Amino acid sequence: MDFVISVCALAARENQPLWPGDPHTLFWTFRSPGSEQGNDAAVRKAFADVCSDIEQSVRRFVSGSAHA
């Protein structure tokens, strides 16, 4: 492994496991869609928004333009 990317803010504060290959460990923080309040449509939109944010970050990362 070259990179391990965590998308949970809590993980940044915890002891990390030893990964094979001594990869770079990155922490990308996204809001938690599971904490969304409201009707079904609002919750679905929150999950879709976070999914889109993660997708954009991955695209930037693999293009080499940023480590999101």
PDB file of N, CA, C, O and CB in Angstrom:
ATOM      1  N   MET A   1       0.839  -1.178   0.000  1.00  0.00           N
ATOM      2  CA  MET A   1       0.000   0.000   0.000  1.00  0.00           C
ATOM      3  C   MET A   1       0.885   1.243   0.000  1.00  0.00           C
ATOM      4  O   MET A   1       1.911   1.303   0.679  1.00  0.00           O
ATOM      5  CB  MET A   1      -0.955  -0.003   1.216  1.00  0.00           C
ATOM      6  N   ASP A   2       0.465   2.215  -0.768  1.00  0.00           N
ATOM      7  CA  ASP A   2       1.178   3.489  -0.804  1.00  0.00           C
ATOM      8  C   ASP A   2       0.503   4.552   0.056  1.00  0.00           C
ATOM      9  O   ASP A   2       1.168   5.395   0.658  1.00  0.00           O
ATOM     10  CB  ASP A   2       1.288   3.981  -2.234  1.00  0.00           C
ATOM     11  N   PHE A   3      -0.825   4.500   0.106  1.00  0.00           N
ATOM     12  CA  PHE A   3      -1.602   5.481   0.859  1.00  0.00           C
ATOM     13  C   PHE A   3      -2.723   4.792   1.621  1.00  0.00           C
ATOM     14  O   PHE A   3      -3.314   3.824   1.142  1.00  0.00           O
ATOM     15  CB  PHE A   3      -2.175   6.558  -0.078  1.00  0.00           C
ATOM     16  N   VAL A   4      -3.004   5.298   2.801  1.00  0.00           N
ATOM     17  CA  VAL A   4      -4.188   4.910   3.564  1.00  0.00           C
ATOM     18  C   VAL A   4      -4.905   6.207   3.863  1.00  0.00           C
ATOM     19  O   VAL A   4      -4.333   7.122   4.457  1.00  0.00           O
ATOM     20  CB  VAL A   4      -3.829   4.101   4.891  1.00  0.00           C
ATOM     21  N   ILE A   5      -6.161   6.286   3.452  1.00  0.00           N
ATOM     22  CA  ILE A   5      -6.922   7.519   3.622  1.00  0.00           C
ATOM     23  C   ILE A   5      -8.110   7.231   4.530  1.00  0.00           C
ATOM     24  O   ILE A   5      -8.930   6.356   4.254  1.00  0.00           O
ATOM     25  CB  ILE A   5      -7.394   8.090   2.246  1.00  0.00           C
ATOM     26  N   SER A   6      -8.179   7.977   5.605  1.00  0.00           N
ATOM     27  CA  SER A   6      -9.294   7.876   6.534  1.00  0.00           C
ATOM     28  C   SER A   6     -10.207   9.071   6.304  1.00  0.00           C
ATOM     29  O   SER A   6      -9.741  10.193   6.105  1.00  0.00           O
ATOM     30  CB  SER A   6      -8.800   7.817   8.017  1.00  0.00           C
ATOM     31  N   VAL A   7     -11.509   8.821   6.333  1.00  0.00           N
ATOM     32  CA  VAL A   7     -12.460   9.920   6.132  1.00  0.00           C
ATOM     33  C   VAL A   7     -13.239  10.216   7.405  1.00  0.00           C
ATOM     34  O   VAL A   7     -14.289  10.858   7.366  1.00  0.00           O
ATOM     35  CB  VAL A   7     -13.428   9.587   4.995  1.00  0.00           C
ATOM     36  N   CYS A   8     -12.730   9.753   8.512  1.00  0.00           N
ATOM     37  CA  CYS A   8     -13.385   9.964   9.799  1.00  0.00           C
ATOM     38  C   CYS A   8     -12.506  10.858  10.668  1.00  0.00           C
ATOM     39  O   CYS A   8     -11.341  10.546  10.915  1.00  0.00           O
ATOM     40  CB  CYS A   8     -13.668   8.608  10.510  1.00  0.00           C
ATOM     41  N   ALA A   9     -13.064  11.953  11.120  1.00  0.00           N
ATOM     42  CA  ALA A   9     -12.296  12.882  11.952  1.00  0.00           C
ATOM     43  C   ALA A   9     -11.850  12.232  13.256  1.00  0.00           C
ATOM     44  O   ALA A   9     -10.780  12.558  13.770  1.00  0.00           O
ATOM     45  CB  ALA A   9     -13.122  14.130  12.251  1.00  0.00           C
ATOM     46  N   LEU A  10     -12.635  11.335  13.791  1.00  0.00           N
ATOM     47  CA  LEU A  10     -12.269  10.666  15.037  1.00  0.00           C
ATOM     48  C   LEU A  10     -11.031   9.795  14.865  1.00  0.00           C
ATOM     49  O   LEU A  10     -10.252   9.639  15.805  1.00  0.00           O
ATOM     50  CB  LEU A  10     -13.431   9.821  15.541  1.00  0.00           C
ATOM     51  N   ALA A  11     -10.842   9.234  13.695  1.00  0.00           N
ATOM     52  CA  ALA A  11      -9.702   8.359  13.451  1.00  0.00           C
ATOM     53  C   ALA A  11      -8.378   9.107  13.569  1.00  0.00           C
ATOM     54  O   ALA A  11      -7.365   8.513  13.938  1.00  0.00           O
ATOM     55  CB  ALA A  11      -9.817   7.723  12.076  1.00  0.00           C
ATOM     56  N   ALA A  12      -8.375  10.382  13.264  1.00  0.00           N
ATOM     57  CA  ALA A  12      -7.144  11.171  13.338  1.00  0.00           C
ATOM     58  C   ALA A  12      -6.619  11.267  14.765  1.00  0.00           C
ATOM     59  O   ALA A  12      -5.429  11.501  14.977  1.00  0.00           O
ATOM     60  CB  ALA A  12      -7.380  12.567  12.780  1.00  0.00           C
ATOM     61  N   ARG A  13      -7.499  11.089  15.739  1.00  0.00           N
ATOM     62  CA  ARG A  13      -7.104  11.197  17.148  1.00  0.00           C
ATOM     63  C   ARG A  13      -6.784   9.840  17.773  1.00  0.00           C
ATOM     64  O   ARG A  13      -6.343   9.778  18.921  1.00  0.00           O
ATOM     65  CB  ARG A  13      -8.207  11.872  17.943  1.00  0.00           C
ATOM     66  N   GLU A  14      -6.996   8.768  17.041  1.00  0.00           N
ATOM     67  CA  GLU A  14      -6.781   7.431  17.583  1.00  0.00           C
ATOM     68  C   GLU A  14      -5.422   6.887  17.141  1.00  0.00           C
ATOM     69  O   GLU A  14      -4.842   7.349  16.158  1.00  0.00           O
ATOM     70  CB  GLU A  14      -7.910   6.481  17.140  1.00  0.00           C
ATOM     71  N   ASN A  15      -4.932   5.906  17.878  1.00  0.00           N
ATOM     72  CA  ASN A  15      -3.722   5.217  17.446  1.00  0.00           C
ATOM     73  C   ASN A  15      -4.023   4.471  16.160  1.00  0.00           C
ATOM     74  O   ASN A  15      -5.031   3.772  16.051  1.00  0.00           O
ATOM     75  CB  ASN A  15      -3.200   4.246  18.544  1.00  0.00           C
ATOM     76  N   GLN A  16      -3.150   4.626  15.205  1.00  0.00           N
ATOM     77  CA  GLN A  16      -3.356   3.998  13.907  1.00  0.00           C
ATOM     78  C   GLN A  16      -2.650   2.651  13.847  1.00  0.00           C
ATOM     79  O   GLN A  16      -1.584   2.479  14.439  1.00  0.00           O
ATOM     80  CB  GLN A  16      -2.859   4.910  12.781  1.00  0.00           C
ATOM     81  N   PRO A  17      -3.240   1.696  13.134  1.00  0.00           N
ATOM     82  CA  PRO A  17      -2.578   0.400  12.991  1.00  0.00           C
ATOM     83  C   PRO A  17      -1.320   0.540  12.135  1.00  0.00           C
ATOM     84  O   PRO A  17      -1.154   1.521  11.411  1.00  0.00           O
ATOM     85  CB  PRO A  17      -3.541  -0.637  12.369  1.00  0.00           C
ATOM     86  N   LEU A  18      -0.468  -0.423  12.225  1.00  0.00           N
ATOM     87  CA  LEU A  18       0.701  -0.473  11.346  1.00  0.00           C
ATOM     88  C   LEU A  18       0.249  -1.098  10.038  1.00  0.00           C
ATOM     89  O   LEU A  18      -0.238  -2.227  10.005  1.00  0.00           O
ATOM     90  CB  LEU A  18       1.891  -1.286  11.993  1.00  0.00           C
ATOM     91  N   TRP A  19       0.418  -0.352   8.976  1.00  0.00           N
ATOM     92  CA  TRP A  19       0.003  -0.824   7.660  1.00  0.00           C
ATOM     93  C   TRP A  19       1.200  -1.411   6.930  1.00  0.00           C
ATOM     94  O   TRP A  19       2.314  -0.910   7.080  1.00  0.00           O
ATOM     95  CB  TRP A  19      -0.631   0.318   6.836  1.00  0.00           C
ATOM     96  N   PRO A  20       0.997  -2.453   6.149  1.00  0.00           N
ATOM     97  CA  PRO A  20       2.112  -3.020   5.386  1.00  0.00           C
ATOM     98  C   PRO A  20       2.637  -2.018   4.358  1.00  0.00           C
ATOM     99  O   PRO A  20       1.862  -1.300   3.725  1.00  0.00           O
ATOM    100  CB  PRO A  20       1.676  -4.318   4.683  1.00  0.00           C
ATOM    101  N   GLY A  21       3.934  -1.979   4.203  1.00  0.00           N
ATOM    102  CA  GLY A  21       4.537  -1.117   3.195  1.00  0.00           C
ATOM    103  C   GLY A  21       4.794   0.301   3.651  1.00  0.00           C
ATOM    104  O   GLY A  21       5.253   1.117   2.852  1.00  0.00           O
ATOM    105  N   ASP A  22       4.521   0.630   4.896  1.00  0.00           N
ATOM    106  CA  ASP A  22       4.754   1.973   5.420  1.00  0.00           C
ATOM    107  C   ASP A  22       4.130   3.060   4.542  1.00  0.00           C
ATOM    108  O   ASP A  22       4.836   3.945   4.060  1.00  0.00           O
ATOM    109  CB  ASP A  22       6.244   2.221   5.556  1.00  0.00           C
ATOM    110  N   PRO A  23       2.809   2.998   4.332  1.00  0.00           N
ATOM    111  CA  PRO A  23       2.154   3.972   3.453  1.00  0.00           C
ATOM    112  C   PRO A  23       2.024   5.342   4.108  1.00  0.00           C
ATOM    113  O   PRO A  23       2.154   5.481   5.324  1.00  0.00           O
ATOM    114  CB  PRO A  23       0.780   3.469   3.050  1.00  0.00           C
ATOM    115  N   HIS A  24       1.767   6.343   3.286  1.00  0.00           N
ATOM    116  CA  HIS A  24       1.426   7.680   3.777  1.00  0.00           C
ATOM    117  C   HIS A  24      -0.003   7.591   4.304  1.00  0.00           C
ATOM    118  O   HIS A  24      -0.882   7.041   3.640  1.00  0.00           O
ATOM    119  CB  HIS A  24       1.570   8.792   2.640  1.00  0.00           C
ATOM    120  N   THR A  25      -0.230   8.128   5.485  1.00  0.00           N
ATOM    121  CA  THR A  25      -1.568   8.124   6.064  1.00  0.00           C
ATOM    122  C   THR A  25      -2.149   9.526   5.965  1.00  0.00           C
ATOM    123  O   THR A  25      -1.557  10.496   6.438  1.00  0.00           O
ATOM    124  CB  THR A  25      -1.542   7.638   7.542  1.00  0.00           C
ATOM    125  N   LEU A  26      -3.307   9.614   5.346  1.00  0.00           N
ATOM    126  CA  LEU A  26      -3.981  10.893   5.150  1.00  0.00           C
ATOM    127  C   LEU A  26      -5.320  10.870   5.864  1.00  0.00           C
ATOM    128  O   LEU A  26      -5.963   9.824   5.955  1.00  0.00           O
ATOM    129  CB  LEU A  26      -4.168  11.199   3.646  1.00  0.00           C
ATOM    130  N   PHE A  27      -5.743  12.025   6.370  1.00  0.00           N
ATOM    131  CA  PHE A  27      -7.036  12.157   7.030  1.00  0.00           C
ATOM    132  C   PHE A  27      -7.835  13.232   6.310  1.00  0.00           C
ATOM    133  O   PHE A  27      -7.486  14.412   6.340  1.00  0.00           O
ATOM    134  CB  PHE A  27      -6.870  12.501   8.543  1.00  0.00           C
ATOM    135  N   TRP A  28      -8.896  12.809   5.672  1.00  0.00           N
ATOM    136  CA  TRP A  28      -9.792  13.735   4.997  1.00  0.00           C
ATOM    137  C   TRP A  28     -11.048  13.837   5.841  1.00  0.00           C
ATOM    138  O   TRP A  28     -11.670  12.819   6.145  1.00  0.00           O
ATOM    139  CB  TRP A  28     -10.118  13.271   3.534  1.00  0.00           C
ATOM    140  N   THR A  29     -11.427  15.031   6.220  1.00  0.00           N
ATOM    141  CA  THR A  29     -12.594  15.209   7.064  1.00  0.00           C
ATOM    142  C   THR A  29     -13.805  15.609   6.227  1.00  0.00           C
ATOM    143  O   THR A  29     -13.769  16.575   5.464  1.00  0.00           O
ATOM    144  CB  THR A  29     -12.319  16.259   8.142  1.00  0.00           C
ATOM    145  N   PHE A  30     -14.849  14.857   6.391  1.00  0.00           N
ATOM    146  CA  PHE A  30     -16.132  15.149   5.753  1.00  0.00           C
ATOM    147  C   PHE A  30     -17.191  15.155   6.850  1.00  0.00           C
ATOM    148  O   PHE A  30     -17.059  14.460   7.857  1.00  0.00           O
ATOM    149  CB  PHE A  30     -16.478  14.097   4.622  1.00  0.00           C
ATOM    150  N   ARG A  31     -18.223  15.935   6.648  1.00  0.00           N
ATOM    151  CA  ARG A  31     -19.292  15.933   7.655  1.00  0.00           C
ATOM    152  C   ARG A  31     -19.965  14.565   7.655  1.00  0.00           C
ATOM    153  O   ARG A  31     -19.979  13.870   6.639  1.00  0.00           O
ATOM    154  CB  ARG A  31     -20.337  17.066   7.376  1.00  0.00           C
ATOM    155  N   SER A  32     -20.508  14.194   8.776  1.00  0.00           N
ATOM    156  CA  SER A  32     -21.144  12.894   8.914  1.00  0.00           C
ATOM    157  C   SER A  32     -22.593  12.971   8.456  1.00  0.00           C
ATOM    158  O   SER A  32     -23.409  13.625   9.107  1.00  0.00           O
ATOM    159  CB  SER A  32     -21.063  12.401  10.366  1.00  0.00           C
ATOM    160  N   PRO A  33     -22.930  12.317   7.349  1.00  0.00           N
ATOM    161  CA  PRO A  33     -24.316  12.390   6.887  1.00  0.00           C
ATOM    162  C   PRO A  33     -25.273  11.644   7.816  1.00  0.00           C
ATOM    163  O   PRO A  33     -26.480  11.884   7.789  1.00  0.00           O
ATOM    164  CB  PRO A  33     -24.425  11.828   5.480  1.00  0.00           C
ATOM    165  N   GLY A  34     -24.736  10.741   8.635  1.00  0.00           N
ATOM    166  CA  GLY A  34     -25.580   9.995   9.552  1.00  0.00           C
ATOM    167  C   GLY A  34     -26.181  10.854  10.655  1.00  0.00           C
ATOM    168  O   GLY A  34     -27.129  10.439  11.321  1.00  0.00           O
ATOM    169  N   SER A  35     -25.639  12.037  10.849  1.00  0.00           N
ATOM    170  CA  SER A  35     -26.173  12.924  11.881  1.00  0.00           C
ATOM    171  C   SER A  35     -27.223  13.881  11.335  1.00  0.00           C
ATOM    172  O   SER A  35     -27.731  14.737  12.060  1.00  0.00           O
ATOM    173  CB  SER A  35     -25.050  13.712  12.519  1.00  0.00           C
ATOM    174  N   GLU A  36     -27.545  13.736  10.058  1.00  0.00           N
ATOM    175  CA  GLU A  36     -28.534  14.620   9.425  1.00  0.00           C
ATOM    176  C   GLU A  36     -29.913  14.420  10.055  1.00  0.00           C
ATOM    177  O   GLU A  36     -30.369  13.292  10.242  1.00  0.00           O
ATOM    178  CB  GLU A  36     -28.601  14.359   7.900  1.00  0.00           C
ATOM    179  N   GLN A  37     -30.552  15.515  10.370  1.00  0.00           N
ATOM    180  CA  GLN A  37     -31.912  15.499  10.912  1.00  0.00           C
ATOM    181  C   GLN A  37     -32.878  15.838   9.781  1.00  0.00           C
ATOM    182  O   GLN A  37     -32.527  16.566   8.852  1.00  0.00           O
ATOM    183  CB  GLN A  37     -32.066  16.506  12.109  1.00  0.00           C
ATOM    184  N   GLY A  38     -34.061  15.320   9.862  1.00  0.00           N
ATOM    185  CA  GLY A  38     -35.067  15.699   8.876  1.00  0.00           C
ATOM    186  C   GLY A  38     -35.719  14.506   8.228  1.00  0.00           C
ATOM    187  O   GLY A  38     -35.584  13.367   8.675  1.00  0.00           O
ATOM    188  N   ASN A  39     -36.429  14.801   7.162  1.00  0.00           N
ATOM    189  CA  ASN A  39     -37.166  13.751   6.474  1.00  0.00           C
ATOM    190  C   ASN A  39     -36.234  12.902   5.608  1.00  0.00           C
ATOM    191  O   ASN A  39     -35.037  13.175   5.508  1.00  0.00           O
ATOM    192  CB  ASN A  39     -38.277  14.360   5.616  1.00  0.00           C
ATOM    193  N   ASP A  40     -36.795  11.884   4.994  1.00  0.00           N
ATOM    194  CA  ASP A  40     -36.018  10.942   4.186  1.00  0.00           C
ATOM    195  C   ASP A  40     -35.259  11.650   3.060  1.00  0.00           C
ATOM    196  O   ASP A  40     -34.107  11.319   2.782  1.00  0.00           O
ATOM    197  CB  ASP A  40     -36.937   9.871   3.599  1.00  0.00           C
ATOM    198  N   ALA A  41     -35.894  12.607   2.426  1.00  0.00           N
ATOM    199  CA  ALA A  41     -35.254  13.331   1.322  1.00  0.00           C
ATOM    200  C   ALA A  41     -34.033  14.108   1.808  1.00  0.00           C
ATOM    201  O   ALA A  41     -33.010  14.145   1.123  1.00  0.00           O
ATOM    202  CB  ALA A  41     -36.256  14.289   0.657  1.00  0.00           C
ATOM    203  N   ALA A  42     -34.130  14.726   2.978  1.00  0.00           N
ATOM    204  CA  ALA A  42     -33.003  15.493   3.529  1.00  0.00           C
ATOM    205  C   ALA A  42     -31.837  14.576   3.867  1.00  0.00           C
ATOM    206  O   ALA A  42     -30.680  14.916   3.618  1.00  0.00           O
ATOM    207  CB  ALA A  42     -33.438  16.273   4.781  1.00  0.00           C
ATOM    208  N   VAL A  43     -32.140  13.424   4.430  1.00  0.00           N
ATOM    209  CA  VAL A  43     -31.086  12.465   4.784  1.00  0.00           C
ATOM    210  C   VAL A  43     -30.424  11.923   3.524  1.00  0.00           C
ATOM    211  O   VAL A  43     -29.198  11.829   3.459  1.00  0.00           O
ATOM    212  CB  VAL A  43     -31.660  11.304   5.629  1.00  0.00           C
ATOM    213  N   ARG A  44     -31.223  11.566   2.525  1.00  0.00           N
ATOM    214  CA  ARG A  44     -30.654  11.070   1.259  1.00  0.00           C
ATOM    215  C   ARG A  44     -29.761  12.130   0.608  1.00  0.00           C
ATOM    216  O   ARG A  44     -28.694  11.811   0.083  1.00  0.00           O
ATOM    217  CB  ARG A  44     -31.782  10.658   0.284  1.00  0.00           C
ATOM    218  N   LYS A  45     -30.201  13.386   0.644  1.00  0.00           N
ATOM    219  CA  LYS A  45     -29.397  14.473   0.063  1.00  0.00           C
ATOM    220  C   LYS A  45     -28.084  14.625   0.817  1.00  0.00           C
ATOM    221  O   LYS A  45     -27.039  14.837   0.201  1.00  0.00           O
ATOM    222  CB  LYS A  45     -30.181  15.807   0.086  1.00  0.00           C
ATOM    223  N   ALA A  46     -28.122  14.520   2.141  1.00  0.00           N
ATOM    224  CA  ALA A  46     -26.890  14.634   2.934  1.00  0.00           C
ATOM    225  C   ALA A  46     -25.898  13.542   2.536  1.00  0.00           C
ATOM    226  O   ALA A  46     -24.711  13.821   2.367  1.00  0.00           O
ATOM    227  CB  ALA A  46     -27.205  14.545   4.450  1.00  0.00           C
ATOM    228  N   PHE A  47     -26.365  12.309   2.384  1.00  0.00           N
ATOM    229  CA  PHE A  47     -25.484  11.221   1.964  1.00  0.00           C
ATOM    230  C   PHE A  47     -24.967  11.451   0.547  1.00  0.00           C
ATOM    231  O   PHE A  47     -23.789  11.221   0.273  1.00  0.00           O
ATOM    232  CB  PHE A  47     -26.216   9.878   2.045  1.00  0.00           C
ATOM    233  N   ALA A  48     -25.832  11.899  -0.350  1.00  0.00           N
ATOM    234  CA  ALA A  48     -25.409  12.165  -1.726  1.00  0.00           C
ATOM    235  C   ALA A  48     -24.371  13.282  -1.773  1.00  0.00           C
ATOM    236  O   ALA A  48     -23.408  13.200  -2.535  1.00  0.00           O
ATOM    237  CB  ALA A  48     -26.618  12.532  -2.596  1.00  0.00           C
ATOM    238  N   ASP A  49     -24.558  14.313  -0.975  1.00  0.00           N
ATOM    239  CA  ASP A  49     -23.607  15.432  -0.946  1.00  0.00           C
ATOM    240  C   ASP A  49     -22.231  14.974  -0.464  1.00  0.00           C
ATOM    241  O   ASP A  49     -21.212  15.333  -1.054  1.00  0.00           O
ATOM    242  CB  ASP A  49     -24.133  16.558  -0.041  1.00  0.00           C
ATOM    243  N   VAL A  50     -22.204  14.180   0.611  1.00  0.00           N
ATOM    244  CA  VAL A  50     -20.923  13.694   1.124  1.00  0.00           C
ATOM    245  C   VAL A  50     -20.270  12.740   0.121  1.00  0.00           C
ATOM    246  O   VAL A  50     -19.054  12.768  -0.068  1.00  0.00           O
ATOM    247  CB  VAL A  50     -21.117  12.990   2.487  1.00  0.00           C
ATOM    248  N   CYS A  51     -21.070  11.912  -0.509  1.00  0.00           N
ATOM    249  CA  CYS A  51     -20.535  11.010  -1.538  1.00  0.00           C
ATOM    250  C   CYS A  51     -19.881  11.816  -2.668  1.00  0.00           C
ATOM    251  O   CYS A  51     -18.799  11.473  -3.143  1.00  0.00           O
ATOM    252  CB  CYS A  51     -21.663  10.102  -2.107  1.00  0.00           C
ATOM    253  N   SER A  52     -20.543  12.871  -3.079  1.00  0.00           N
ATOM    254  CA  SER A  52     -19.995  13.741  -4.122  1.00  0.00           C
ATOM    255  C   SER A  52     -18.698  14.412  -3.665  1.00  0.00           C
ATOM    256  O   SER A  52     -17.744  14.512  -4.436  1.00  0.00           O
ATOM    257  CB  SER A  52     -21.024  14.805  -4.518  1.00  0.00           C
ATOM    258  N   ASP A  53     -18.665  14.872  -2.414  1.00  0.00           N
ATOM    259  CA  ASP A  53     -17.452  15.494  -1.874  1.00  0.00           C
ATOM    260  C   ASP A  53     -16.288  14.509  -1.862  1.00  0.00           C
ATOM    261  O   ASP A  53     -15.163  14.866  -2.213  1.00  0.00           O
ATOM    262  CB  ASP A  53     -17.707  16.022  -0.455  1.00  0.00           C
ATOM    263  N   ILE A  54     -16.561  13.267  -1.455  1.00  0.00           N
ATOM    264  CA  ILE A  54     -15.510  12.242  -1.434  1.00  0.00           C
ATOM    265  C   ILE A  54     -15.043  11.942  -2.856  1.00  0.00           C
ATOM    266  O   ILE A  54     -13.845  11.821  -3.108  1.00  0.00           O
ATOM    267  CB  ILE A  54     -16.020  10.945  -0.749  1.00  0.00           C
ATOM    268  N   GLU A  55     -15.989  11.823  -3.779  1.00  0.00           N
ATOM    269  CA  GLU A  55     -15.618  11.559  -5.165  1.00  0.00           C
ATOM    270  C   GLU A  55     -14.717  12.664  -5.727  1.00  0.00           C
ATOM    271  O   GLU A  55     -13.724  12.377  -6.395  1.00  0.00           O
ATOM    272  CB  GLU A  55     -16.875  11.418  -6.026  1.00  0.00           C
ATOM    273  N   GLN A  56     -15.061  13.916  -5.458  1.00  0.00           N
ATOM    274  CA  GLN A  56     -14.238  15.029  -5.937  1.00  0.00           C
ATOM    275  C   GLN A  56     -12.838  14.987  -5.328  1.00  0.00           C
ATOM    276  O   GLN A  56     -11.851  15.261  -6.012  1.00  0.00           O
ATOM    277  CB  GLN A  56     -14.911  16.366  -5.609  1.00  0.00           C
ATOM    278  N   SER A  57     -12.753  14.648  -4.056  1.00  0.00           N
ATOM    279  CA  SER A  57     -11.452  14.563  -3.395  1.00  0.00           C
ATOM    280  C   SER A  57     -10.606  13.447  -3.986  1.00  0.00           C
ATOM    281  O   SER A  57      -9.404  13.618  -4.189  1.00  0.00           O
ATOM    282  CB  SER A  57     -11.629  14.345  -1.895  1.00  0.00           C
ATOM    283  N   VAL A  58     -11.223  12.308  -4.263  1.00  0.00           N
ATOM    284  CA  VAL A  58     -10.500  11.190  -4.871  1.00  0.00           C
ATOM    285  C   VAL A  58     -10.019  11.579  -6.266  1.00  0.00           C
ATOM    286  O   VAL A  58      -8.881  11.287  -6.631  1.00  0.00           O
ATOM    287  CB  VAL A  58     -11.396   9.927  -4.940  1.00  0.00           C
ATOM    288  N   ARG A  59     -10.867  12.227  -7.037  1.00  0.00           N
ATOM    289  CA  ARG A  59     -10.462  12.655  -8.386  1.00  0.00           C
ATOM    290  C   ARG A  59      -9.266  13.612  -8.327  1.00  0.00           C
ATOM    291  O   ARG A  59      -8.327  13.479  -9.112  1.00  0.00           O
ATOM    292  CB  ARG A  59     -11.645  13.334  -9.111  1.00  0.00           C
ATOM    293  N   ARG A  60      -9.299  14.575  -7.398  1.00  0.00           N
ATOM    294  CA  ARG A  60      -8.164  15.496  -7.253  1.00  0.00           C
ATOM    295  C   ARG A  60      -6.912  14.732  -6.821  1.00  0.00           C
ATOM    296  O   ARG A  60      -5.816  14.998  -7.313  1.00  0.00           O
ATOM    297  CB  ARG A  60      -8.493  16.612  -6.228  1.00  0.00           C
ATOM    298  N   PHE A  61      -7.079  13.796  -5.912  1.00  0.00           N
ATOM    299  CA  PHE A  61      -5.945  13.037  -5.417  1.00  0.00           C
ATOM    300  C   PHE A  61      -5.278  12.217  -6.523  1.00  0.00           C
ATOM    301  O   PHE A  61      -4.056  12.254  -6.671  1.00  0.00           O
ATOM    302  CB  PHE A  61      -6.388  12.128  -4.292  1.00  0.00           C
ATOM    303  N   VAL A  62      -6.075  11.477  -7.297  1.00  0.00           N
ATOM    304  CA  VAL A  62      -5.485  10.626  -8.340  1.00  0.00           C
ATOM    305  C   VAL A  62      -4.944  11.441  -9.506  1.00  0.00           C
ATOM    306  O   VAL A  62      -4.082  10.967 -10.246  1.00  0.00           O
ATOM    307  CB  VAL A  62      -6.516   9.629  -8.849  1.00  0.00           C
ATOM    308  N   SER A  63      -5.447  12.673  -9.679  1.00  0.00           N
ATOM    309  CA  SER A  63      -4.912  13.514 -10.750  1.00  0.00           C
ATOM    310  C   SER A  63      -3.600  14.177 -10.331  1.00  0.00           C
ATOM    311  O   SER A  63      -2.880  14.745 -11.152  1.00  0.00           O
ATOM    312  CB  SER A  63      -5.937  14.583 -11.148  1.00  0.00           C
ATOM    313  N   GLY A  64      -3.305  14.089  -9.017  1.00  0.00           N
ATOM    314  CA  GLY A  64      -2.061  14.675  -8.512  1.00  0.00           C
ATOM    315  C   GLY A  64      -2.156  16.151  -8.225  1.00  0.00           C
ATOM    316  O   GLY A  64      -1.153  16.781  -7.890  1.00  0.00           O
ATOM    317  N   SER A  65      -3.352  16.724  -8.348  1.00  0.00           N
ATOM    318  CA  SER A  65      -3.472  18.166  -8.151  1.00  0.00           C
ATOM    319  C   SER A  65      -3.551  18.556  -6.685  1.00  0.00           C
ATOM    320  O   SER A  65      -3.276  19.703  -6.333  1.00  0.00           O
ATOM    321  CB  SER A  65      -4.684  18.682  -8.872  1.00  0.00           C
ATOM    322  N   ALA A  66      -3.925  17.617  -5.828  1.00  0.00           N
ATOM    323  CA  ALA A  66      -4.003  17.930  -4.400  1.00  0.00           C
ATOM    324  C   ALA A  66      -4.206  16.645  -3.618  1.00  0.00           C
ATOM    325  O   ALA A  66      -4.686  15.643  -4.147  1.00  0.00           O
ATOM    326  CB  ALA A  66      -5.150  18.935  -4.107  1.00  0.00           C
ATOM    327  N   HIS A  67      -3.838  16.696  -2.376  1.00  0.00           N
ATOM    328  CA  HIS A  67      -4.107  15.576  -1.479  1.00  0.00           C
ATOM    329  C   HIS A  67      -5.337  15.892  -0.653  1.00  0.00           C
ATOM    330  O   HIS A  67      -5.403  15.610   0.543  1.00  0.00           O
ATOM    331  CB  HIS A  67      -2.892  15.283  -0.565  1.00  0.00           C
ATOM    332  N   ALA A  68      -6.310  16.486  -1.329  1.00  0.00           N
ATOM    333  CA  ALA A  68      -7.621  16.853  -0.794  1.00  0.00           C
ATOM    334  C   ALA A  68      -7.581  17.229   0.581  1.00  0.00           C
ATOM    335  O   ALA A  68      -8.615  17.563   1.160  1.00  0.00           O
ATOM    336  CB  ALA A  68      -8.564  15.795  -0.937  1.00  0.00           C
TER     337      ALA A  68
END
